[in-house]
Amino acid sequence: MAETPHRLKEAVSDLDREQLDTSYRPDGWTLQQVVHHLPHSQLYGYLRFKRALTEERPIISPFDPDKWNHLPNSRLEIHVSIDFLKALHQRWTRLLQSLRSEEFRKGYLHPEWGFLTLEDAHRFKIIFHQ
């Protein structure tokens, strides 16, 4: 997690506007949209994680990444999202390093998937998605 922002920055640093505006598959997001999606989903996951640690079985709400990714702030320069992701991952990494194993048994209620522990959500990467 700590290395992701650095690796992302390296992967996109030499790309021009045309490349960033290119879809990676037919009817898919552009590379710029993918870069902006990462901190969106990670922020949502971080908030779910913190709620699970500080509330008793909170009910979380899913989000629609397509709708989020079509808001105007997803057209900012990609360095804004990479910098945001870096700061967010620093905070999250510090939190993860401080947790005791029993804290990973806390969790949240997802309206579609039921109760998920932080351990399960992290293992299956569910914490970051819808």
Backbone atoms as SQL, in Angstrom:
CREATE TABLE atoms (id INTEGER PRIMARY KEY, chain TEXT, resi INTEGER, resn TEXT, atom TEXT, x REAL, y REAL, z REAL);
INSERT INTO atoms VALUES
  (1, 'A', 1, 'MET', 'N', 0.820, -1.185, 0.000),
  (2, 'A', 1, 'MET', 'CA', 0.000, 0.000, 0.000),
  (3, 'A', 1, 'MET', 'C', 0.874, 1.263, 0.000),
  (4, 'A', 2, 'ALA', 'N', 1.914, 1.254, 0.786),
  (5, 'A', 2, 'ALA', 'CA', 2.764, 2.439, 0.883),
  (6, 'A', 2, 'ALA', 'C', 3.445, 2.775, -0.448),
  (7, 'A', 3, 'GLU', 'N', 3.720, 1.770, -1.257),
  (8, 'A', 3, 'GLU', 'CA', 4.425, 1.982, -2.529),
  (9, 'A', 3, 'GLU', 'C', 3.496, 2.320, -3.699),
  (10, 'A', 4, 'THR', 'N', 2.214, 2.088, -3.560),
  (11, 'A', 4, 'THR', 'CA', 1.277, 2.267, -4.682),
  (12, 'A', 4, 'THR', 'C', 1.340, 3.655, -5.302),
  (13, 'A', 5, 'PRO', 'N', 1.272, 4.736, -4.538),
  (14, 'A', 5, 'PRO', 'CA', 1.312, 6.053, -5.178),
  (15, 'A', 5, 'PRO', 'C', 2.595, 6.300, -5.973),
  (16, 'A', 6, 'HIS', 'N', 3.725, 5.848, -5.437),
  (17, 'A', 6, 'HIS', 'CA', 4.999, 6.015, -6.133),
  (18, 'A', 6, 'HIS', 'C', 4.996, 5.230, -7.442),
  (19, 'A', 7, 'ARG', 'N', 4.528, 4.004, -7.390),
  (20, 'A', 7, 'ARG', 'CA', 4.478, 3.162, -8.596),
  (21, 'A', 7, 'ARG', 'C', 3.508, 3.730, -9.628),
  (22, 'A', 8, 'LEU', 'N', 2.398, 4.245, -9.162),
  (23, 'A', 8, 'LEU', 'CA', 1.429, 4.864, -10.065),
  (24, 'A', 8, 'LEU', 'C', 2.039, 6.075, -10.753),
  (25, 'A', 9, 'LYS', 'N', 2.706, 6.911, -9.977),
  (26, 'A', 9, 'LYS', 'CA', 3.342, 8.101, -10.546),
  (27, 'A', 9, 'LYS', 'C', 4.370, 7.716, -11.612),
  (28, 'A', 10, 'GLU', 'N', 5.172, 6.709, -11.321),
  (29, 'A', 10, 'GLU', 'CA', 6.151, 6.239, -12.303),
  (30, 'A', 10, 'GLU', 'C', 5.472, 5.734, -13.573),
  (31, 'A', 11, 'ALA', 'N', 4.369, 5.028, -13.421),
  (32, 'A', 11, 'ALA', 'CA', 3.685, 4.417, -14.562),
  (33, 'A', 11, 'ALA', 'C', 3.074, 5.451, -15.501),
  (34, 'A', 12, 'VAL', 'N', 2.669, 6.599, -14.973),
  (35, 'A', 12, 'VAL', 'CA', 1.970, 7.581, -15.813),
  (36, 'A', 12, 'VAL', 'C', 2.781, 8.843, -16.088),
  (37, 'A', 13, 'SER', 'N', 3.953, 8.967, -15.519),
  (38, 'A', 13, 'SER', 'CA', 4.706, 10.225, -15.592),
  (39, 'A', 13, 'SER', 'C', 5.091, 10.646, -17.006),
  (40, 'A', 14, 'ASP', 'N', 5.320, 9.714, -17.906),
  (41, 'A', 14, 'ASP', 'CA', 5.744, 10.069, -19.263),
  (42, 'A', 14, 'ASP', 'C', 4.606, 10.077, -20.275),
  (43, 'A', 15, 'LEU', 'N', 3.375, 9.948, -19.806),
  (44, 'A', 15, 'LEU', 'CA', 2.243, 9.903, -20.734),
  (45, 'A', 15, 'LEU', 'C', 1.782, 11.303, -21.100),
  (46, 'A', 16, 'ASP', 'N', 1.381, 11.477, -22.360),
  (47, 'A', 16, 'ASP', 'CA', 0.865, 12.777, -22.798),
  (48, 'A', 16, 'ASP', 'C', -0.662, 12.791, -22.677),
  (49, 'A', 17, 'ARG', 'N', -1.251, 13.931, -22.979),
  (50, 'A', 17, 'ARG', 'CA', -2.698, 14.120, -22.850),
  (51, 'A', 17, 'ARG', 'C', -3.479, 13.080, -23.661),
  (52, 'A', 18, 'GLU', 'N', -3.050, 12.808, -24.875),
  (53, 'A', 18, 'GLU', 'CA', -3.749, 11.839, -25.723),
  (54, 'A', 18, 'GLU', 'C', -3.740, 10.449, -25.088),
  (55, 'A', 19, 'GLN', 'N', -2.615, 10.060, -24.527),
  (56, 'A', 19, 'GLN', 'CA', -2.523, 8.755, -23.888),
  (57, 'A', 19, 'GLN', 'C', -3.406, 8.685, -22.634),
  (58, 'A', 20, 'LEU', 'N', -3.416, 9.761, -21.859),
  (59, 'A', 20, 'LEU', 'CA', -4.243, 9.787, -20.652),
  (60, 'A', 20, 'LEU', 'C', -5.732, 9.765, -20.984),
  (61, 'A', 21, 'ASP', 'N', -6.089, 10.288, -22.151),
  (62, 'A', 21, 'ASP', 'CA', -7.493, 10.312, -22.567),
  (63, 'A', 21, 'ASP', 'C', -7.899, 9.062, -23.341),
  (64, 'A', 22, 'THR', 'N', -7.023, 8.084, -23.417),
  (65, 'A', 22, 'THR', 'CA', -7.307, 6.851, -24.142),
  (66, 'A', 22, 'THR', 'C', -7.961, 5.839, -23.211),
  (67, 'A', 23, 'SER', 'N', -8.994, 5.219, -23.723),
  (68, 'A', 23, 'SER', 'CA', -9.689, 4.174, -22.991),
  (69, 'A', 23, 'SER', 'C', -8.865, 2.891, -23.042),
  (70, 'A', 24, 'TYR', 'N', -8.808, 2.176, -21.945),
  (71, 'A', 24, 'TYR', 'CA', -8.007, 0.949, -21.923),
  (72, 'A', 24, 'TYR', 'C', -8.761, -0.234, -22.521),
  (73, 'A', 25, 'ARG', 'N', -10.055, -0.083, -22.762),
  (74, 'A', 25, 'ARG', 'CA', -10.861, -1.095, -23.439),
  (75, 'A', 25, 'ARG', 'C', -12.074, -0.384, -24.050),
  (76, 'A', 26, 'PRO', 'N', -12.741, -0.989, -25.023),
  (77, 'A', 26, 'PRO', 'CA', -13.923, -0.348, -25.622),
  (78, 'A', 26, 'PRO', 'C', -14.970, -0.008, -24.557),
  (79, 'A', 27, 'ASP', 'N', -15.461, 1.204, -24.597),
  (80, 'A', 27, 'ASP', 'CA', -16.456, 1.703, -23.632),
  (81, 'A', 27, 'ASP', 'C', -15.948, 1.712, -22.192),
  (82, 'A', 28, 'GLY', 'N', -14.643, 1.649, -22.010),
  (83, 'A', 28, 'GLY', 'CA', -14.071, 1.675, -20.666),
  (84, 'A', 28, 'GLY', 'C', -13.623, 3.071, -20.287),
  (85, 'A', 29, 'TRP', 'N', -13.148, 3.180, -19.066),
  (86, 'A', 29, 'TRP', 'CA', -12.638, 4.451, -18.589),
  (87, 'A', 29, 'TRP', 'C', -11.338, 4.795, -19.293),
  (88, 'A', 30, 'THR', 'N', -11.039, 6.085, -19.318),
  (89, 'A', 30, 'THR', 'CA', -9.730, 6.520, -19.798),
  (90, 'A', 30, 'THR', 'C', -8.711, 6.263, -18.692),
  (91, 'A', 31, 'LEU', 'N', -7.454, 6.321, -19.065),
  (92, 'A', 31, 'LEU', 'CA', -6.412, 6.146, -18.060),
  (93, 'A', 31, 'LEU', 'C', -6.523, 7.235, -16.992),
  (94, 'A', 32, 'GLN', 'N', -6.848, 8.450, -17.396),
  (95, 'A', 32, 'GLN', 'CA', -7.022, 9.530, -16.424),
  (96, 'A', 32, 'GLN', 'C', -8.139, 9.187, -15.437),
  (97, 'A', 33, 'GLN', 'N', -9.235, 8.644, -15.920),
  (98, 'A', 33, 'GLN', 'CA', -10.332, 8.265, -15.033),
  (99, 'A', 33, 'GLN', 'C', -9.911, 7.159, -14.064),
  (100, 'A', 34, 'VAL', 'N', -9.114, 6.225, -14.533),
  (101, 'A', 34, 'VAL', 'CA', -8.625, 5.155, -13.662),
  (102, 'A', 34, 'VAL', 'C', -7.765, 5.751, -12.549),
  (103, 'A', 35, 'VAL', 'N', -6.876, 6.670, -12.912),
  (104, 'A', 35, 'VAL', 'CA', -6.012, 7.309, -11.910),
  (105, 'A', 35, 'VAL', 'C', -6.856, 8.049, -10.875),
  (106, 'A', 36, 'HIS', 'N', -7.886, 8.764, -11.312),
  (107, 'A', 36, 'HIS', 'CA', -8.745, 9.493, -10.370),
  (108, 'A', 36, 'HIS', 'C', -9.611, 8.546, -9.543),
  (109, 'A', 37, 'HIS', 'N', -9.949, 7.390, -10.104),
  (110, 'A', 37, 'HIS', 'CA', -10.769, 6.418, -9.367),
  (111, 'A', 37, 'HIS', 'C', -10.020, 5.841, -8.161),
  (112, 'A', 38, 'LEU', 'N', -8.728, 5.669, -8.271),
  (113, 'A', 38, 'LEU', 'CA', -7.967, 5.043, -7.186),
  (114, 'A', 38, 'LEU', 'C', -8.137, 5.759, -5.849),
  (115, 'A', 39, 'PRO', 'N', -7.910, 7.080, -5.761),
  (116, 'A', 39, 'PRO', 'CA', -8.128, 7.700, -4.452),
  (117, 'A', 39, 'PRO', 'C', -9.597, 7.727, -4.044),
  (118, 'A', 40, 'HIS', 'N', -10.528, 7.765, -5.021),
  (119, 'A', 40, 'HIS', 'CA', -11.954, 7.698, -4.668),
  (120, 'A', 40, 'HIS', 'C', -12.229, 6.405, -3.907),
  (121, 'A', 41, 'SER', 'N', -11.852, 5.284, -4.517),
  (122, 'A', 41, 'SER', 'CA', -12.156, 3.993, -3.903),
  (123, 'A', 41, 'SER', 'C', -11.362, 3.787, -2.617),
  (124, 'A', 42, 'GLN', 'N', -10.127, 4.240, -2.601),
  (125, 'A', 42, 'GLN', 'CA', -9.305, 4.080, -1.413),
  (126, 'A', 42, 'GLN', 'C', -9.828, 4.922, -0.252),
  (127, 'A', 43, 'LEU', 'N', -10.285, 6.133, -0.537),
  (128, 'A', 43, 'LEU', 'CA', -10.860, 6.971, 0.509),
  (129, 'A', 43, 'LEU', 'C', -12.097, 6.307, 1.091),
  (130, 'A', 44, 'TYR', 'N', -12.927, 5.789, 0.233),
  (131, 'A', 44, 'TYR', 'CA', -14.130, 5.107, 0.701),
  (132, 'A', 44, 'TYR', 'C', -13.756, 3.911, 1.567),
  (133, 'A', 45, 'GLY', 'N', -12.766, 3.136, 1.138),
  (134, 'A', 45, 'GLY', 'CA', -12.315, 2.002, 1.924),
  (135, 'A', 45, 'GLY', 'C', -11.736, 2.421, 3.266),
  (136, 'A', 46, 'TYR', 'N', -10.958, 3.476, 3.262),
  (137, 'A', 46, 'TYR', 'CA', -10.353, 3.992, 4.496),
  (138, 'A', 46, 'TYR', 'C', -11.442, 4.400, 5.493),
  (139, 'A', 47, 'LEU', 'N', -12.463, 5.082, 4.988),
  (140, 'A', 47, 'LEU', 'CA', -13.556, 5.510, 5.866),
  (141, 'A', 47, 'LEU', 'C', -14.330, 4.309, 6.410),
  (142, 'A', 48, 'ARG', 'N', -14.546, 3.307, 5.592),
  (143, 'A', 48, 'ARG', 'CA', -15.204, 2.083, 6.067),
  (144, 'A', 48, 'ARG', 'C', -14.364, 1.435, 7.162),
  (145, 'A', 49, 'PHE', 'N', -13.085, 1.377, 6.927),
  (146, 'A', 49, 'PHE', 'CA', -12.154, 0.774, 7.880),
  (147, 'A', 49, 'PHE', 'C', -12.214, 1.503, 9.220),
  (148, 'A', 50, 'LYS', 'N', -12.149, 2.824, 9.184),
  (149, 'A', 50, 'LYS', 'CA', -12.176, 3.605, 10.421),
  (150, 'A', 50, 'LYS', 'C', -13.524, 3.487, 11.127),
  (151, 'A', 51, 'ARG', 'N', -14.602, 3.454, 10.364),
  (152, 'A', 51, 'ARG', 'CA', -15.924, 3.283, 10.987),
  (153, 'A', 51, 'ARG', 'C', -16.009, 1.936, 11.682),
  (154, 'A', 52, 'ALA', 'N', -15.488, 0.891, 11.049),
  (155, 'A', 52, 'ALA', 'CA', -15.527, -0.439, 11.660),
  (156, 'A', 52, 'ALA', 'C', -14.728, -0.464, 12.960),
  (157, 'A', 53, 'LEU', 'N', -13.664, 0.307, 13.020),
  (158, 'A', 53, 'LEU', 'CA', -12.839, 0.345, 14.229),
  (159, 'A', 53, 'LEU', 'C', -13.454, 1.174, 15.351),
  (160, 'A', 54, 'THR', 'N', -14.308, 2.114, 15.003),
  (161, 'A', 54, 'THR', 'CA', -14.804, 3.060, 16.003),
  (162, 'A', 54, 'THR', 'C', -16.302, 2.961, 16.271),
  (163, 'A', 55, 'GLU', 'N', -17.024, 2.163, 15.491),
  (164, 'A', 55, 'GLU', 'CA', -18.462, 2.002, 15.678),
  (165, 'A', 55, 'GLU', 'C', -18.781, 0.508, 15.775),
  (166, 'A', 56, 'GLU', 'N', -19.900, 0.194, 16.357),
  (167, 'A', 56, 'GLU', 'CA', -20.325, -1.199, 16.483),
  (168, 'A', 56, 'GLU', 'C', -21.116, -1.619, 15.251),
  (169, 'A', 57, 'ARG', 'N', -20.467, -2.434, 14.386),
  (170, 'A', 57, 'ARG', 'CA', -21.099, -2.982, 13.185),
  (171, 'A', 57, 'ARG', 'C', -21.823, -1.913, 12.348),
  (172, 'A', 58, 'PRO', 'N', -21.111, -0.884, 11.922),
  (173, 'A', 58, 'PRO', 'CA', -21.780, 0.166, 11.145),
  (174, 'A', 58, 'PRO', 'C', -22.320, -0.366, 9.818),
  (175, 'A', 59, 'ILE', 'N', -23.396, 0.218, 9.367),
  (176, 'A', 59, 'ILE', 'CA', -23.944, -0.113, 8.057),
  (177, 'A', 59, 'ILE', 'C', -23.342, 0.878, 7.071),
  (178, 'A', 60, 'ILE', 'N', -22.635, 0.353, 6.104),
  (179, 'A', 60, 'ILE', 'CA', -21.991, 1.226, 5.122),
  (180, 'A', 60, 'ILE', 'C', -22.876, 1.328, 3.886),
  (181, 'A', 61, 'SER', 'N', -22.631, 2.344, 3.105),
  (182, 'A', 61, 'SER', 'CA', -23.402, 2.499, 1.872),
  (183, 'A', 61, 'SER', 'C', -22.478, 2.304, 0.679),
  (184, 'A', 62, 'PRO', 'N', -22.933, 1.557, -0.313),
  (185, 'A', 62, 'PRO', 'CA', -22.149, 1.396, -1.535),
  (186, 'A', 62, 'PRO', 'C', -22.093, 2.723, -2.295),
  (187, 'A', 63, 'PHE', 'N', -21.202, 2.820, -3.249),
  (188, 'A', 63, 'PHE', 'CA', -21.148, 4.003, -4.103),
  (189, 'A', 63, 'PHE', 'C', -21.035, 3.553, -5.545),
  (190, 'A', 64, 'ASP', 'N', -21.385, 4.443, -6.450),
  (191, 'A', 64, 'ASP', 'CA', -21.346, 4.134, -7.877),
  (192, 'A', 64, 'ASP', 'C', -20.094, 4.775, -8.469),
  (193, 'A', 65, 'PRO', 'N', -19.031, 3.983, -8.705),
  (194, 'A', 65, 'PRO', 'CA', -17.780, 4.558, -9.193),
  (195, 'A', 65, 'PRO', 'C', -17.919, 5.247, -10.547),
  (196, 'A', 66, 'ASP', 'N', -18.815, 4.769, -11.403),
  (197, 'A', 66, 'ASP', 'CA', -19.009, 5.432, -12.696),
  (198, 'A', 66, 'ASP', 'C', -19.523, 6.852, -12.516),
  (199, 'A', 67, 'LYS', 'N', -20.490, 7.020, -11.619),
  (200, 'A', 67, 'LYS', 'CA', -21.038, 8.366, -11.385),
  (201, 'A', 67, 'LYS', 'C', -19.991, 9.270, -10.729),
  (202, 'A', 68, 'TRP', 'N', -19.246, 8.712, -9.771),
  (203, 'A', 68, 'TRP', 'CA', -18.200, 9.503, -9.124),
  (204, 'A', 68, 'TRP', 'C', -17.167, 9.952, -10.140),
  (205, 'A', 69, 'ASN', 'N', -16.845, 9.071, -11.069),
  (206, 'A', 69, 'ASN', 'CA', -15.781, 9.351, -12.027),
  (207, 'A', 69, 'ASN', 'C', -16.210, 10.298, -13.137),
  (208, 'A', 70, 'HIS', 'N', -17.460, 10.662, -13.180),
  (209, 'A', 70, 'HIS', 'CA', -17.910, 11.626, -14.183),
  (210, 'A', 70, 'HIS', 'C', -18.166, 13.010, -13.583),
  (211, 'A', 71, 'LEU', 'N', -17.841, 13.170, -12.313),
  (212, 'A', 71, 'LEU', 'CA', -17.939, 14.497, -11.694),
  (213, 'A', 71, 'LEU', 'C', -16.745, 15.343, -12.139),
  (214, 'A', 72, 'PRO', 'N', -16.896, 16.664, -12.123),
  (215, 'A', 72, 'PRO', 'CA', -15.843, 17.549, -12.635),
  (216, 'A', 72, 'PRO', 'C', -14.461, 17.381, -11.998),
  (217, 'A', 73, 'ASN', 'N', -14.395, 16.985, -10.720),
  (218, 'A', 73, 'ASN', 'CA', -13.066, 16.857, -10.104),
  (219, 'A', 73, 'ASN', 'C', -12.282, 15.666, -10.653),
  (220, 'A', 74, 'SER', 'N', -12.924, 14.831, -11.463),
  (221, 'A', 74, 'SER', 'CA', -12.195, 13.740, -12.116),
  (222, 'A', 74, 'SER', 'C', -11.523, 14.199, -13.399),
  (223, 'A', 75, 'ARG', 'N', -11.579, 15.498, -13.656),
  (224, 'A', 75, 'ARG', 'CA', -10.877, 16.045, -14.818),
  (225, 'A', 75, 'ARG', 'C', -9.691, 16.930, -14.396),
  (226, 'A', 76, 'LEU', 'N', -9.400, 16.906, -13.107),
  (227, 'A', 76, 'LEU', 'CA', -8.221, 17.627, -12.624),
  (228, 'A', 76, 'LEU', 'C', -6.961, 16.966, -13.189),
  (229, 'A', 77, 'GLU', 'N', -5.850, 17.633, -13.057),
  (230, 'A', 77, 'GLU', 'CA', -4.572, 17.018, -13.426),
  (231, 'A', 77, 'GLU', 'C', -4.364, 15.784, -12.544),
  (232, 'A', 78, 'ILE', 'N', -3.777, 14.746, -13.108),
  (233, 'A', 78, 'ILE', 'CA', -3.668, 13.494, -12.362),
  (234, 'A', 78, 'ILE', 'C', -2.744, 13.587, -11.150),
  (235, 'A', 79, 'HIS', 'N', -1.820, 14.544, -11.150),
  (236, 'A', 79, 'HIS', 'CA', -0.925, 14.666, -9.988),
  (237, 'A', 79, 'HIS', 'C', -1.715, 14.964, -8.719),
  (238, 'A', 80, 'VAL', 'N', -2.880, 15.617, -8.860),
  (239, 'A', 80, 'VAL', 'CA', -3.713, 15.918, -7.690),
  (240, 'A', 80, 'VAL', 'C', -4.173, 14.611, -7.037),
  (241, 'A', 81, 'SER', 'N', -4.625, 13.673, -7.846),
  (242, 'A', 81, 'SER', 'CA', -5.079, 12.391, -7.310),
  (243, 'A', 81, 'SER', 'C', -3.920, 11.550, -6.798),
  (244, 'A', 82, 'ILE', 'N', -2.797, 11.608, -7.458),
  (245, 'A', 82, 'ILE', 'CA', -1.629, 10.836, -6.995),
  (246, 'A', 82, 'ILE', 'C', -1.143, 11.378, -5.658),
  (247, 'A', 83, 'ASP', 'N', -1.093, 12.701, -5.513),
  (248, 'A', 83, 'ASP', 'CA', -0.684, 13.301, -4.235),
  (249, 'A', 83, 'ASP', 'C', -1.675, 12.956, -3.120),
  (250, 'A', 84, 'PHE', 'N', -2.956, 12.997, -3.459),
  (251, 'A', 84, 'PHE', 'CA', -3.995, 12.656, -2.490),
  (252, 'A', 84, 'PHE', 'C', -3.864, 11.192, -2.065),
  (253, 'A', 85, 'LEU', 'N', -3.644, 10.315, -3.030),
  (254, 'A', 85, 'LEU', 'CA', -3.478, 8.899, -2.744),
  (255, 'A', 85, 'LEU', 'C', -2.263, 8.665, -1.844),
  (256, 'A', 86, 'LYS', 'N', -1.196, 9.393, -2.097),
  (257, 'A', 86, 'LYS', 'CA', 0.014, 9.261, -1.273),
  (258, 'A', 86, 'LYS', 'C', -0.274, 9.626, 0.182),
  (259, 'A', 87, 'ALA', 'N', -0.920, 10.749, 0.395),
  (260, 'A', 87, 'ALA', 'CA', -1.247, 11.174, 1.759),
  (261, 'A', 87, 'ALA', 'C', -2.205, 10.194, 2.429),
  (262, 'A', 88, 'LEU', 'N', -3.196, 9.748, 1.705),
  (263, 'A', 88, 'LEU', 'CA', -4.158, 8.804, 2.245),
  (264, 'A', 88, 'LEU', 'C', -3.489, 7.488, 2.625),
  (265, 'A', 89, 'HIS', 'N', -2.609, 6.996, 1.772),
  (266, 'A', 89, 'HIS', 'CA', -1.927, 5.730, 2.063),
  (267, 'A', 89, 'HIS', 'C', -0.943, 5.870, 3.231),
  (268, 'A', 90, 'GLN', 'N', -0.355, 7.032, 3.407),
  (269, 'A', 90, 'GLN', 'CA', 0.501, 7.233, 4.577),
  (270, 'A', 90, 'GLN', 'C', -0.318, 7.112, 5.855),
  (271, 'A', 91, 'ARG', 'N', -1.495, 7.719, 5.839),
  (272, 'A', 91, 'ARG', 'CA', -2.363, 7.650, 7.014),
  (273, 'A', 91, 'ARG', 'C', -2.826, 6.219, 7.260),
  (274, 'A', 92, 'TRP', 'N', -3.252, 5.549, 6.188),
  (275, 'A', 92, 'TRP', 'CA', -3.789, 4.201, 6.328),
  (276, 'A', 92, 'TRP', 'C', -2.705, 3.210, 6.735),
  (277, 'A', 93, 'THR', 'N', -1.527, 3.327, 6.162),
  (278, 'A', 93, 'THR', 'CA', -0.421, 2.443, 6.523),
  (279, 'A', 93, 'THR', 'C', -0.089, 2.592, 8.001),
  (280, 'A', 94, 'ARG', 'N', -0.035, 3.818, 8.477),
  (281, 'A', 94, 'ARG', 'CA', 0.246, 4.044, 9.906),
  (282, 'A', 94, 'ARG', 'C', -0.823, 3.397, 10.772),
  (283, 'A', 95, 'LEU', 'N', -2.082, 3.536, 10.363),
  (284, 'A', 95, 'LEU', 'CA', -3.174, 2.924, 11.115),
  (285, 'A', 95, 'LEU', 'C', -3.034, 1.403, 11.119),
  (286, 'A', 96, 'LEU', 'N', -2.802, 0.813, 9.965),
  (287, 'A', 96, 'LEU', 'CA', -2.678, -0.647, 9.868),
  (288, 'A', 96, 'LEU', 'C', -1.546, -1.175, 10.738),
  (289, 'A', 97, 'GLN', 'N', -0.430, -0.468, 10.752),
  (290, 'A', 97, 'GLN', 'CA', 0.729, -0.904, 11.537),
  (291, 'A', 97, 'GLN', 'C', 0.458, -0.849, 13.035),
  (292, 'A', 98, 'SER', 'N', -0.496, -0.040, 13.445),
  (293, 'A', 98, 'SER', 'CA', -0.772, 0.123, 14.871),
  (294, 'A', 98, 'SER', 'C', -1.822, -0.849, 15.403),
  (295, 'A', 99, 'LEU', 'N', -2.507, -1.563, 14.520),
  (296, 'A', 99, 'LEU', 'CA', -3.616, -2.406, 14.955),
  (297, 'A', 99, 'LEU', 'C', -3.154, -3.730, 15.549),
  (298, 'A', 100, 'ARG', 'N', -3.934, -4.182, 16.519),
  (299, 'A', 100, 'ARG', 'CA', -3.736, -5.516, 17.091),
  (300, 'A', 100, 'ARG', 'C', -4.567, -6.501, 16.262),
  (301, 'A', 101, 'SER', 'N', -4.187, -7.758, 16.271),
  (302, 'A', 101, 'SER', 'CA', -4.858, -8.758, 15.429),
  (303, 'A', 101, 'SER', 'C', -6.359, -8.838, 15.707),
  (304, 'A', 102, 'GLU', 'N', -6.765, -8.690, 16.960),
  (305, 'A', 102, 'GLU', 'CA', -8.192, -8.782, 17.275),
  (306, 'A', 102, 'GLU', 'C', -9.009, -7.642, 16.661),
  (307, 'A', 103, 'GLU', 'N', -8.349, -6.533, 16.382),
  (308, 'A', 103, 'GLU', 'CA', -9.075, -5.413, 15.773),
  (309, 'A', 103, 'GLU', 'C', -9.491, -5.723, 14.335),
  (310, 'A', 104, 'PHE', 'N', -8.794, -6.629, 13.681),
  (311, 'A', 104, 'PHE', 'CA', -9.160, -7.015, 12.320),
  (312, 'A', 104, 'PHE', 'C', -10.428, -7.877, 12.296),
  (313, 'A', 105, 'ARG', 'N', -10.906, -8.302, 13.472),
  (314, 'A', 105, 'ARG', 'CA', -12.162, -9.056, 13.530),
  (315, 'A', 105, 'ARG', 'C', -13.370, -8.128, 13.613),
  (316, 'A', 106, 'LYS', 'N', -13.136, -6.849, 13.804),
  (317, 'A', 106, 'LYS', 'CA', -14.226, -5.875, 13.741),
  (318, 'A', 106, 'LYS', 'C', -14.645, -5.758, 12.285),
  (319, 'A', 107, 'GLY', 'N', -15.813, -5.217, 12.067),
  (320, 'A', 107, 'GLY', 'CA', -16.260, -5.137, 10.687),
  (321, 'A', 107, 'GLY', 'C', -17.446, -4.214, 10.504),
  (322, 'A', 108, 'TYR', 'N', -18.064, -4.349, 9.350),
  (323, 'A', 108, 'TYR', 'CA', -19.203, -3.508, 8.989),
  (324, 'A', 108, 'TYR', 'C', -20.223, -4.330, 8.221),
  (325, 'A', 109, 'LEU', 'N', -21.422, -3.791, 8.123),
  (326, 'A', 109, 'LEU', 'CA', -22.498, -4.436, 7.383),
  (327, 'A', 109, 'LEU', 'C', -22.628, -3.791, 6.013),
  (328, 'A', 110, 'HIS', 'N', -22.491, -4.606, 4.993),
  (329, 'A', 110, 'HIS', 'CA', -22.696, -4.147, 3.623),
  (330, 'A', 110, 'HIS', 'C', -24.115, -4.572, 3.242),
  (331, 'A', 111, 'PRO', 'N', -24.915, -3.670, 2.672),
  (332, 'A', 111, 'PRO', 'CA', -26.306, -4.010, 2.390),
  (333, 'A', 111, 'PRO', 'C', -26.488, -5.211, 1.449),
  (334, 'A', 112, 'GLU', 'N', -25.517, -5.489, 0.609),
  (335, 'A', 112, 'GLU', 'CA', -25.641, -6.612, -0.323),
  (336, 'A', 112, 'GLU', 'C', -24.867, -7.844, 0.148),
  (337, 'A', 113, 'TRP', 'N', -23.743, -7.664, 0.835),
  (338, 'A', 113, 'TRP', 'CA', -22.856, -8.767, 1.164),
  (339, 'A', 113, 'TRP', 'C', -22.921, -9.201, 2.617),
  (340, 'A', 114, 'GLY', 'N', -23.664, -8.481, 3.437),
  (341, 'A', 114, 'GLY', 'CA', -23.764, -8.834, 4.846),
  (342, 'A', 114, 'GLY', 'C', -22.576, -8.341, 5.651),
  (343, 'A', 115, 'PHE', 'N', -22.319, -9.020, 6.783),
  (344, 'A', 115, 'PHE', 'CA', -21.237, -8.593, 7.678),
  (345, 'A', 115, 'PHE', 'C', -19.886, -9.025, 7.126),
  (346, 'A', 116, 'LEU', 'N', -18.964, -8.089, 7.052),
  (347, 'A', 116, 'LEU', 'CA', -17.599, -8.359, 6.608),
  (348, 'A', 116, 'LEU', 'C', -16.637, -7.888, 7.688),
  (349, 'A', 117, 'THR', 'N', -15.737, -8.773, 8.101),
  (350, 'A', 117, 'THR', 'CA', -14.689, -8.333, 9.020),
  (351, 'A', 117, 'THR', 'C', -13.658, -7.543, 8.226),
  (352, 'A', 118, 'LEU', 'N', -12.878, -6.756, 8.908),
  (353, 'A', 118, 'LEU', 'CA', -11.803, -6.022, 8.234),
  (354, 'A', 118, 'LEU', 'C', -10.799, -6.996, 7.626),
  (355, 'A', 119, 'GLU', 'N', -10.566, -8.099, 8.311),
  (356, 'A', 119, 'GLU', 'CA', -9.655, -9.115, 7.776),
  (357, 'A', 119, 'GLU', 'C', -10.178, -9.671, 6.454),
  (358, 'A', 120, 'ASP', 'N', -11.453, -10.056, 6.414),
  (359, 'A', 120, 'ASP', 'CA', -12.035, -10.582, 5.171),
  (360, 'A', 120, 'ASP', 'C', -12.058, -9.534, 4.078),
  (361, 'A', 121, 'ALA', 'N', -12.495, -8.339, 4.415),
  (362, 'A', 121, 'ALA', 'CA', -12.589, -7.274, 3.418),
  (363, 'A', 121, 'ALA', 'C', -11.214, -6.958, 2.838),
  (364, 'A', 122, 'HIS', 'N', -10.205, -6.928, 3.693),
  (365, 'A', 122, 'HIS', 'CA', -8.845, -6.643, 3.225),
  (366, 'A', 122, 'HIS', 'C', -8.316, -7.793, 2.373),
  (367, 'A', 123, 'ARG', 'N', -8.552, -9.005, 2.810),
  (368, 'A', 123, 'ARG', 'CA', -8.064, -10.174, 2.084),
  (369, 'A', 123, 'ARG', 'C', -8.679, -10.256, 0.691),
  (370, 'A', 124, 'PHE', 'N', -9.963, -9.969, 0.592),
  (371, 'A', 124, 'PHE', 'CA', -10.652, -10.086, -0.692),
  (372, 'A', 124, 'PHE', 'C', -10.727, -8.767, -1.446),
  (373, 'A', 125, 'LYS', 'N', -10.082, -7.749, -0.941),
  (374, 'A', 125, 'LYS', 'CA', -10.039, -6.411, -1.551),
  (375, 'A', 125, 'LYS', 'C', -11.442, -5.828, -1.716),
  (376, 'A', 126, 'ILE', 'N', -12.371, -6.303, -0.896),
  (377, 'A', 126, 'ILE', 'CA', -13.749, -5.805, -0.967),
  (378, 'A', 126, 'ILE', 'C', -13.834, -4.412, -0.372),
  (379, 'A', 127, 'ILE', 'N', -12.979, -4.115, 0.545),
  (380, 'A', 127, 'ILE', 'CA', -13.058, -2.853, 1.255),
  (381, 'A', 127, 'ILE', 'C', -12.969, -1.644, 0.310),
  (382, 'A', 128, 'PHE', 'N', -12.367, -1.830, -0.846),
  (383, 'A', 128, 'PHE', 'CA', -12.133, -0.721, -1.744),
  (384, 'A', 128, 'PHE', 'C', -13.211, -0.549, -2.796),
  (385, 'A', 129, 'HIS', 'N', -14.106, -1.488, -2.895),
  (386, 'A', 129, 'HIS', 'CA', -15.046, -1.462, -4.013),
  (387, 'A', 129, 'HIS', 'C', -16.466, -1.264, -3.505),
  (388, 'A', 130, 'GLN', 'N', -17.281, -0.767, -4.390),
  (389, 'A', 130, 'GLN', 'CA', -18.693, -0.508, -4.179),
  (390, 'A', 130, 'GLN', 'C', -19.156, -0.971, -2.846);
